[in-house]
Amino acid sequence: MLDGLSSWLDSARWPSLPGREQRTWEPPRVVKERIPDRTNRLKALGNAMVPQQVYPIFQGIVEWETLMEGAS
């Protein structure tokens, strides 16, 4: 189908599923070097997201949308 996109742009570039061979462009799945406190660091990153942090972003989006509606 001609839709104006190159064939390489039209195809999905998702990582390989677990158990399948990795593609050449994918970063390695296995961490070879030892990272101190890796589990605790990952847990801290997961717990770093607080819903109150997202509110100002959404508030800014709403303000921008309101401003753009008034401009048109």
C-alpha positions as CSV (number, residue, x, y, z in Angstrom):
1,M,0.0,0.0,0.0
2,L,1.4,3.4,-0.9
3,D,1.0,5.7,2.0
4,G,4.1,7.9,1.6
5,L,6.2,6.0,4.2
6,S,9.4,4.2,3.4
7,S,9.1,0.4,4.0
8,W,11.7,0.7,6.9
9,L,9.6,3.4,8.6
10,D,6.4,1.4,8.1
11,S,7.7,-1.7,9.9
12,A,7.7,-2.0,13.7
13,R,11.1,-2.2,15.4
14,W,10.1,-3.9,18.7
15,P,12.7,-5.8,20.7
16,S,12.6,-9.6,20.4
17,L,10.4,-11.6,22.7
18,P,12.0,-13.5,25.6
19,G,13.4,-16.8,24.4
20,R,14.0,-15.6,20.9
21,E,17.3,-14.5,19.4
22,Q,18.1,-10.8,19.8
23,R,18.4,-8.4,16.9
24,T,21.7,-6.7,16.2
25,W,20.4,-3.2,17.1
26,E,19.1,-4.3,20.6
27,P,21.2,-3.6,23.7
28,P,22.3,-6.8,25.5
29,R,19.8,-8.2,27.9
30,V,22.4,-9.6,30.3
31,V,24.3,-7.3,32.7
32,K,27.8,-8.7,32.7
33,E,29.4,-6.3,35.3
34,R,28.4,-6.4,38.9
35,I,26.5,-3.3,40.0
36,P,26.5,-2.7,43.8
37,D,23.0,-2.6,45.4
38,R,21.3,-3.1,42.0
39,T,18.1,-4.5,43.5
40,N,17.8,-1.6,46.0
41,R,18.5,1.0,43.3
42,L,15.8,-0.4,41.0
43,K,13.4,-0.5,43.9
44,A,14.2,3.1,44.7
45,L,13.6,4.2,41.1
46,G,10.3,2.4,41.1
47,N,9.2,4.1,44.3
48,A,10.4,7.6,43.1
49,M,7.2,8.3,41.1
50,V,4.7,10.1,43.2
51,P,1.3,11.1,41.9
52,Q,1.7,14.6,43.3
53,Q,4.6,15.1,40.9
54,V,2.4,14.5,37.9
55,Y,-0.3,17.0,38.9
56,P,1.7,20.2,37.9
57,I,2.5,18.7,34.5
58,F,-1.2,17.9,33.8
59,Q,-2.1,21.4,35.1
60,G,0.3,22.9,32.7
61,I,-1.2,20.9,29.8
62,V,-4.7,22.0,30.7
63,E,-3.5,25.7,30.8
64,W,-1.8,25.3,27.4
65,E,-4.9,23.7,25.9
66,T,-7.1,26.5,27.3
67,L,-4.7,29.1,25.9
68,M,-4.7,27.5,22.5
69,E,-8.5,27.3,22.3
70,G,-8.7,31.0,23.0
71,A,-6.2,31.7,20.3
72,S,-8.2,30.0,17.5
